[in-house]
Amino acid sequence: MIGLAGCSVSETTHAGGGHESHNSTAPPTQYRLVRAEGTHRELGRQHGEQATEQIRAHLDHIGRSRDQLQSQALQFKPLFEKYCPHLLDEITGLGEGAGITLPEALAVNIRGELRKAAAEGCTTYVIGRKGTADGEILIGQNSDMGKRNIELGYMLHLKPKDKPEVLIWTFGGMIGYHGINSAGVAIFENALSDDGAVPAGRFAMPHYPVKRRILESSRLDEVLKIFRNIPLASNKNYVMCDGAGGILDVEATTAGPEILRDEGTGFLAHSNHFVCARYVNQESPDAGLPDSIQRFNRINELIRGELGSVTVDRIKSYLSDHSNYPTSICRHPQTPRRGPERTVASMIAEPAHGRMHVALGNPCESSFVTYAMDA
């Protein structure tokens, strides 16, 4: 475990969970913590130095020759220069710290836009202040991917100069992913289709640096400006909140953002199919994941049934739910395999308290570990 001044780590037990083993040959039971602070170049260099193994493994996992990977990644460099030059500086530092080239450091922050990634699930949620027992927002998700992402994953706490602190779950050198900032903004995201009558994918900005830009914001209106001003390469869904108590869902498409509001219900939840009026039922029959609607209905049912008294512990049980197993909210490998293999990280964030509870792998088998920022 890497210690962090201003960030603490503790463990809360859950079904089947145990403490981190001191035997280095045993599989890990929690995600390690990486910290960095300073200028963007310094953030990247410190990040790269501490996560070198995961970054190099991520490059191998992308599945392209290094020459091809670097050539493709450089095509995106002008987009980074236009929309997030300070993050390009951080990615430059990442390469320096990990001992890789700038195009390789770019590649791990482009990822699926270089090569269509395997299908990834994810079930996201945000519960507003009136829906929780303590009157504070709860937000998070189950992230469903291939098992290899467990080996690549870690928690990342960044303290940039003159910007909010950031605490995210990420993997393999990505500087923007699921998490929170010290201003109370939080984002969690899941994949959407680009097949059928919905907006098609294109050459434009990857989502990972856009997520980091969002986590430099302090209000949801700033976030919406980002979605409206930066062209996106693919369709994704975001659940979000800010420190003023606002909650929002945005189906961020290549044709622009489609905004979903809670309409007074006090919560929002999503999975991997379109819900907005413009694109609902317009995906091709083979698009997305066949279990997306079942997971969507189930997470909404679970939250609605206890709205007004939802707690962190209750959400742990929602994220461990096995209705429609193995393609449940807590997703397990299938035979024959179709879609993402399993839940690789389960997350519950308390933005007002600057902390995230994260389980490595399936939450039904793991402990939730608490990672907290010192506000």
C-alpha positions, 0 to 999 in steps of 0.5 A: 500500500502506498501511503498518502498525506491527506488521503486515508485508506480503510476497509469495511467488510462485506460479503466474503471479503478479507483483508489485504494479504501480506503474502506477495504471491497471493492475489490482491484483495484491494486496489492500491493507492497512487498519489501525485501532486504539483504541476501537470507535468509533475503529476504525470511523471509521478503517476508514471513512475508509480504505475509503470508496470500497469501502464506497460501492461495496458499497452500490450493489452491494447493489442497493436504493434508499437509502431502501429499504435504510435502512428495511430495515437499521434493522429489524436495529438492535435485534438489534445493540443486544441481541447486540453493542452495542459493534460497533454503536458501531463501525459508527456510527464506520464511517458517520462515517468513510465519510460515510454514514448509520448505516443504510447502515453497518448495511446493508453488515454485513447484506448478504445478509439484506437481499436474497438474495445471488447463490450463493456457493461456497467450499471451507474446510479446517482441518488440525490440528497432527499433520497439518502438517509443522511441527506448527502448525495451517493453516486457510483457504479459497477464497472464490468470488463475483462478480468485483466483490468483488475491487474491493471487497476488502481486508485489515483489521487491527484493534487494539481496546482490551482485546481480541485483534487481528484480521486478516481479508480483508473487503470494503466495510465489513464488520467481521467476515469470514474471518480470525484473531485474536492469541489463535490463534482462526481462522474461515473460512466457506462458505454452506449451503442453507436449502431443503428439510427443512433449517432455513429462513432467518428474521429474526435476526442476520446472520453478519458481526457474529457472525464478529467476535464469534467473533474476540473469543474465545480458545477454541473453547468460547467460540465454541460459546456464541456459536452457541448464544446468538445466533439466526442469520438463515441457515445457514453452515458454519464451520471453526475452531481455537484457540490450544490446538490445537483444531479444529472444524467447525460447521454453524451453522443457524437451528435451532442449531449442528451440531458436526462433529469430526475423529474423530481424522483430524487435519483437517476440510474442507467445501464448500456442502452439509450433512454433519451426520447431522441434515441430510445429504441433506435439502436440496431437489434445486435447493439449493446448488451442483451441484459442492459434493460434487466439491469436498468430495471433492477437498479431502479427498482432497488433504489426506488424501494428504499428512497429516502433512507438509502445508505452506503451499506444498502448500496453495497447490497444493490451492487451485489444483486444477482437477479438475472445471474450471471448477467446481473448488476453484480456480473459474473463470467458466462458460458459461453462468454458474451459481453464483459466477463465480470464486475472488476470494480464496484464503487460508491462515492460520497462526494460531500465527504471526499471519499470513495468505497471501492471493492476489487472484483465482484462485490459479493465476494470482496470487501469495500475499501474506503479511500478518503481525501482530506478536504 
